[in-house]
């Protein structure tokens, strides 16, 4: 359930600050709009693994065996903020000809879970 909430937050950030009509257009054109539940689990697993294990600049690629969904997660920067370990990551996703990428910041909470910050 935590991974689903993370996915919803990531998806929301991809379109934050956009006008409603533009949001609908961008959502329909985004690769993540075509992902099924298994694709979403692969994406979220890759985000968690890259945040926890990959050095900055080291890409973690993922690919579905059942659908055309694929992507990568690349930590860009590690830093401390408000006493928490934080990382900026580049998240890139594809589904057939649909492609999108964005950079987001995640911080590790006191329980050790990565939380989307921006």
Order of alpha helices (4+ residues) and beta strands (2+ residues): alpha-alpha-alpha-beta-beta-beta-beta-beta
